[in-house]
Amino acid sequence: MLHGRETWPVRKENEVAHQRAEMRMVRWTCGMKLQDRVPSTGLRERLGLDDNFGTTAKQVAMVWACAAKTDNDWVKKSIEYEVEGTRPRGRAKKTWREIVIRDD
């Protein structure tokens, strides 16, 4: 589920949707339904998963950030690329770099 997620800024709605999808897969793997009223923590313990949903994605994003700090030419160019033209009105979207700095 984390494929490619570490390279784009994550909004709160995306994080919640990821958590729901992950819990759906956990319940499906354990053969449970939501109507069975089994606590999520019990199912996650049964599969040996931790309760921190976003930590894996943040760790992988930090690996990308370390690669960006090195002299890896294509990674550095892609991160520092500036798009030409005018920006739309309103508040600008957070960049991947801002997210990584906040999580650091």
N, C-alpha and C positions, 0 to 999 in steps of 0.2 A: 504494500500500500504506500510505501514511501518513495517509490520510484519517481524521481524528478522533483519531489516536493521540497527538497533541501535547497533548491536553487531559485525559488520564487518566494516573495514575501507572503506570509500567511496572515489572513484576516481572521477575526474571531469567529465569523460564520464558517469559514473553512475548517478551523480547528474543531468546532462543535460537530460539523458534518463528518469529519474524520473519526472522531470519538464514537459517534453513533454507528458508523459503518464497521468500525473495529469491534464494537460490542455485539453487533449483529453476527459477525463472523465467529466470535467467541461462542455465542449461544448456539449457532449452527454446528460448530465443531463438537460441542458437548452434547448435542442432541436435545437441547432444551428450547422451550418457547418462552416468550415474555409472560404468557398466562400461567406458567409453572411457578412464578413468583420466587425464583431462586436468586439470591443476592449476586450481583456482578462480581464482588470481591471473591466469593467462593468459587465461581467459575474460572476467574483469572488465576487463582491459586491452584486449581486443579490442572490447568495447562502450564503452570510455571511462568506466568507473565507478571511483570511488575505493574503497579497501579499508575505509573506516570506515563501518560499518553504521549506527550510532546517531547520527552527527553531524547529519544532516539533521533528524531528529526533535527533537533537543535544540535546534537553531537555531530551529525553528518554535515550540517551547515557550517559548523566550526571547522571541520576538515576542509571544506571548500574555501572558507575564509583564510585558512593557513596557506592553502595553495595559491590564493590570490596575492598573499604577501610575498611569496617567493617570486623569482624572476621567470616564471612560466609564462611565456609570451602570449599565447592565445587566451589563457584564462584572464590575465591582467587586461588585455585589450577588450575582452567581452564585458568585463565588469565596469571598466572606466569609459565605455562607449557613451557618447552624448548624442542624442537624437536631435537633428536640426529642426527648426520650425518654432512656431509659437505654441505655448502651452494653453490648454483649455482653462476656462475660468474655474474658480473654486479652489478648494484645498487639494494640494498635490498628493498623489498616492505615495505611500512609503516605499522606499527602495529596498532591495535585498540587503544592501550594505547597512542601512539604518536598522533593520531588524537584527542583523548579526551583532552590531555594536550594542544594541539594547540588551540582547541575550547574553552578551559577554560579561 
